[in-house]
Amino acid sequence: MTTPNSPGCGHGQLLLPERLVEGYKSFLGGHFTREQDRFRHLAAAGQNPRIMLIGCCDSRVSPEVIFDAEPGELFILRNIANLVPPYAPNEDLHGTSAALEYAVMGLQVEHIVVMGHAGCGGVRAFAQGEFSAGYKPLSPSDFIGNWISLIAPAAARIEAGGPIDDYVDRVAMASIVQGLANMRSFPWIRAREREGKLALHGAYFGIASGALVALDEASGCFEPIAGEALCAASAAQKQ
Ligand SMILES: [Zn+2]
């Protein structure tokens, strides 16, 4: 391992992409300097976020930016298409379930928000795989294809057809509803929700409009929180 004093150190090779180095310098001289007390407190006291957010990996949908959140406030998990698998205790590698377990059983968060977004590439990949025979996976192992098969139960509940962009967004919303149902298949999530110690939420971000809608589980409709209404409702869902 090369340490700062090792021969060969300082050979001029950039160890991180330049964009990250510049961004870090800006953070160090700005945000970190202003919030140094907060970072010291977080380091000493540990984290105690009250909200877990499950979002998509999509680089345009950054939860800390959308919710104007500081370090320590949100426990965030991002995966392809913000999916939640059902409870399946076995020897497989369950990254999302492990994060849920830590958030609920370790941190004892009070809220879990599944946040989808407009134009989701993961949902689009599912839709294309569903409707075009010529769709090819990105790699022979097709991790994405296997992962996004979690969308199938949600897609089965809505009417297919219409413009592909509209269909992708409707599937993305239905998948959020499915994500909450899958979370409730975890016995410790169900128990804490029943005890009133945990609330589950769904949200959907519009990207271009900045609009955020949230799921009203009673009506099955996504209601605007602020900004332009996006509510596609689940009117298109099969009853
Ligand atoms: Zn996405």
Residues whose N, C-alpha, C, O or C-beta is under 5 A from the ligand:
A	BS01	ZN	C56 D58 A81 C120 G121 G122
